[in-house]
Amino acid sequence: MRSHADNTATVYLGKGEFGQGNTTGLLQIAGEELDLDLSQLRWVALDTNVTPDQGATTSSSSIHRGGPQVRAAAAEARAALLALASTRLGVQAGSLTVKKGVVSIDGHPTRSVSYGELLGDKPFGAKLTGIAPQKPITRYQLVGARVPRVDIPDKASGKYVHMQHVRMPDMLHGRVVRPRGQRAYGDGAKPLAVDESSIAGIPGARLVRKGDFVGVVAREEWDAVKAAAALEVTWRESSTLPGNAVRAHARREDDRYRDRRLGRCGVSLRKRGACGGGDLPLPLSVARTVRPELRARRRRAGRRTGDLLHAGYLQLARHARDGAGPAGREGAGAVSRGFRHLRPQLLRRCRAGGGGDVAGRRQAGARAVHALGRARLGRLRPCPSR
């Protein structure tokens, strides 16, 4: 966190904002501990040069896991500010109160000093000890209150630049080339041959190949789209279903899973009169007796298939090589900078001392910046035969 001379503060968040509103929630937590209004808080989105690594942004865990981290940091910042105020006002820290970033002596509101006057734009210079006192939840006013989302105005007005609209010097557009249908996925979607000459007629289109990965790049996005569709790839095919479909089928046939499923279905069957009345849920022994009917009804309704892959269905990254170091790192030299619509745990390799280019080589000083994309990840399933 950083305090500013205008009595505002900036919070550096290590959780990705994908539209779920976690930025607003985390700012509420920080503001509660700092006794600042939401209007006094700004935030910095994911940037491997400046923001902390707070772990994965998955499973609705931003508040559950990231919230305590933000709360602890804000409490530590508040303790450091109160120590400065105690020295400035000549009283014990326990006799101080804070409202909207203004510290005053309890019972003497005219004797006060603001956060901005105490620290200005200088660093806190305090370490995170984890023992700074946190505000009791009985005194919460900001956390739990209904407040406007801080990320919505720029998105609604069109001011926010989505990842697909980011433009960088010498930028190329790319597309991943995948097999059509599901047969190749049963054998791992492994390319046997790639005919690069099949895209020779598309201006600037080039093949990108690394192991089993096949993709195309071009200076114009539509050329990349056309090249991905035109590229001729021979895939190794198998008559077996994809492995995850086999696992899903085995799970459905597992007795323990089946018993749990039938136990849940028993109540709805009883309400239809299929298995008699009664106020208690059907025991598993009774549920097993109606298994043939359930399985028949399931077959009539349709069938399930395993996912082929969990992958992006629109472009999710921008990448370029700048000639100067990024902000905050003077003299860093050339830096590889990417704007990526990815979960933060996928950016850690850049933080760990360098990212990797397409060929797998490490790049010193790599920097990744998060930019929200219009499309994320989707589960691709095979179309049922008609």
N, C-alpha and C positions, 0 to 999 in steps of 0.2 A: 504494500500500500504506500501511497505517497500523499502527503499533505501539501496544500497550495496556499499562497499568500491571500487569495480571495476567499479563504475559509471554505474551500471545497476539498474533496479528496478523490484520488483515482485508485481504483481497485484493479489489480492485475489478476485475471481469472484464468485458470487452467482447465476449464470445462467448456466444451463446444456448445454454441447456441445453434440448434438445428430447427428452431421454431417452437420448442417446447416451453419456452419462457423461463429457463433456469437462470438466465442472466438477471432478470428482475428479482427472482427469489434470493439469489446470492447477494445482490446489492441490498436487499432488505435486511438480511442477516448482518452484513457489515455495518449498515446504517444504524441498526439497533444497538450494537455494541459501542459504536462511536458516538451515539446520540446526534446523528446527522439526519436531515431530511433526505428523501430520495432525490430531490432536486439538487442537492449539494454533492451528489456522487456521480462520477464518471467511471467508465470501465475501459479496459484494453482487451481486445479480443485475442484469441490464440496467436501467438507469435513466438517462435522458438528462441528468438533473441532476448525477449524481455519477460514473458509470462512463465509462471511456475508450472511444473508437471504435476497435475493433480490426479493423474491416472485416467482410466477409461471413462468416456461419456457413454455409458451403456446401461440398459436395464433400469431406466428411470432412477439412476443413483446419484445424480448431480447434487441434490439437496441432502440426501441421506449420507453420502460419503464426502462430498465437497463442502457441504455446509459447515460441519464441525471444524474443518481446516480454516475456512474463511472466518468463522466466529473466533477461533483461537488467535488468528493473526490480528483481527480487529481489536480484540481485548488487549493484546500486547501493545498495539499502537496507542490505545486509549490510556493504558497505564503509563507509557512513556510521556504522553502529552500531559497527563495529570502531574507527573513528577516535575515537569518543566513549569507548569502553572503553580505548583506548590512553592517552588523557589521564587518565582516572579512575584507572587502575592504574599509570601511570607507566612503561610499557614500550613497546617497538616493536610495531606491529600485527602484524608477522610472527611474533612469539612467542606470539600468542594462539590459543586453540582454542575452538570453540563446540560445545555439545551441548545440544539441546532449549532453545535460547535463552539458555543460560547461558555467558557468556564467562569463560574462566579463563586463567591463565598456564601455558604448557606446562611440565609438571613440578612445578607448584605449584597443584594444584586448589583449595586452600583460599582462594587469592586470586582471587576471582571477582566478577562482577557480571552481573545479568540484563538482557535487552533492556528489560524493563519498568521497571527502575530507571534505565536510561540515558536513556530517552526518555519513558516514561509514555504519555500520550495526546496528546502534542504532535506537530505535523507534523514530517516529516523535514527539510524546508527544503533538500533536496538536488535538484539537477537531474540529469536522465538524460543522462549523457555518452556512454554506449555503450562505454566503455573499462574499466569496472570488471571486475576479474578474476572469471571464472566457475569453478565447481568442476569439476575434470577428471572425465570420465564414469567413470574407473576407481575413483573414490571414491564413486560413487552407492550409496545404500542405500535411499532412498525411491522414486525413479523406477525403474520396472520391477518393483516389489514388488506382490504381490497384496494389495490393501486393499479394505475394504468401500466401496461407493459412498456418497458423502456425501448424495446427493439422495434415495436410496431410502427411508430410514426415515419421513420425513414423508409421502411418497406412499403407502406401504404402510399407514400408520396412519390416513390420511384427514385428517391435520393440514394438508397442503398445500392451499391454495385455488386450484383451477384457474380459468383465465380465465372459463369459462362459469359459475362460481359467484360471481364477483366482483359485488358490489352497490354501486352508487354513488348519491348523491342525484340525483333527477330523471332517472334512467337510462331510456333507450329501448332496445328490442330491435329489431333489423333483420334483414332477409333480402334477398339479391340475387335479382332476378327474371331468369331466363334462358329462352331459347326451348326448347320441347320438340322433341326430334328434332334432326336435323342440318341440315336444309335451310337454315335461316336463317344458320347459321354459314358457309355457302359464300359469303355476301355480306357478311360482317363482323358479323352479328347486330345489325343496325341497326333500331331501333324506328321504325315509321311513325306509329303512333297509340297512345295510352294512355288508357284509359277509367277515370278516377279514381273515377267514380261506382260502378264495379263493386265497390269495397270500402267503400262508404258504410255498409253495415250492420254492419261490424266495429268495435267500440268503439275509438276512439282511433287507428285505422289511418290513416296518411298516406303519400302518395306522395313518393318522393325521386327526382329526375330531374336529371341533369347530362350533357348531350351524349347519347351512346348508352347511358349507364348508367341502369338502371332498378332501383329498390329500394323497399322499404316499411319503415316503422317503426311501432311500437306500444308502449304501456306494458307490456303482458303479452306474453311470448315466444310463447305459443300463438296469440295474435291476429296476431302478425307472420307466423307460419307460415301461418295461414289466409289472410291477406291476400296473401301471395306466390303462393299457389295460386289465389286467386280473381281477382287482377288481370288484366283483359283487355288484352292487348297485341297489336297487329298488327305483325308483323315483316316486313321486306323479305326476300323469299326468292329463291333462285336455283337453277337446275338443276345448277350446278357443285358439285363437291365442295369442302370447305374447302381453303384454299391449302396447309396443311402436309401434307395427304394427297397432294396432287399432287406436292409435293417428295419425299415418302417414296417414291412410285411411281417418280419419275425417278431417285432414288438407287439403287433396286433394279435399274433397267435400265442403270445406268452400267456400262461395261465394267470399269473398274478395281475398283469395289466388287464386281461380280459375280465377277471373277476371284479376289479375296481370299476371298469367301464359298465359292466352289467349291473353292478350294485347301484350306480348312479342312475341308470336307465330304468331301474325297477320302479321308482316312484312314478314316473310318467306313464309306464304301462299300467300300473295299478289304477291310476286316475281314469284311464280309458276303459277300465273294466276287463283288461286282458288277463289279469291274474288275481281277481277277487278284490275285496275291499280291505278295510283295516286302516288303523291310524298310524301304524309304524312302517318304516321303510321295509321293503322286501329283504329278507335274509339272503345271503349269497347262495344258499342251497336251493332256494326257490328261483333265484335269478338264473341259476344254471339250467333249470328245467325249461326256461323259455328261450334258451340260447338259439335253437334252430329258427325260431320265429324272428329273433333279432337279426340273425345273420341273413335270413332271406330278405327281410325288409331293407337291410343295408345294401344288399346286392341290387335290389330294385332301384334304390335311390341313386346309386352311382358307386364309384370306387376312388380310392386315394392313390396318389403317386408320390414318390419321393421328389425332393427338390433337386434340380440339376446343379444349380450354383446360386450363391448369394452374392450378387455382383451389381455394379453400377449399370444403369441403363441410359445414362447420358454422360458426357465428359465430366470428369470430376477434378481436373487439375490443370493448372497453367504453370509453365516453367520457362525460365530464361536465365541468361548469365549476364550479370551486370558488371560494369567495369570499375565500380567503386564500392567500398565497404558500406554495409547497411548503417542506418542511423544508430548512434550509440556505440559504434565500434570504429572509431577513427583509425585510418591506416590499416584496415583489415585487408585491403587489396580486393581482388576480384572475388565475387561471392555468387554462389548458385542460389537463386531465390525462387521459391515456388509458392503460388497461391493454390491452396488445396481445400476441397470440400471433403475432408476426411476426419475421422475421429482422432482426437489428440494422441492416443497411444500409437498411431501409425506415423506420427511425426517425431517420435523419440530418437530415431536414428540420426536425425539432423542435429538434435540437441547433444547427442553423445560424441560429437566431434566430426561430423560430416555426413552428408547424405550420399546416396548412390545414384549414378546416372543409369541410363537404360542398359548399358553394357555391363553394369555391376561394379564399376570402378567407384572408389570412394572419392568424395569431393570435399576438400577442406573448407570450412567456413560456410557450409550449407545453411540456409535459412528457409523455414517454411512458415507461411502466414495463412491463417484460416479465412476463407471467404465462403459464405453460405451459398449453396447451389440450389438450383430449382428442382433438382431430382437427386435422390440419394440411392439407396440400395433396394433391390427387389429380388424376390425369389422367383427364379425362372423354372417353370414346370412344363413337362412335355404336354402337348395338346393331345386329348384323348382321340383315339381312332373313331371314325364315324361309320 
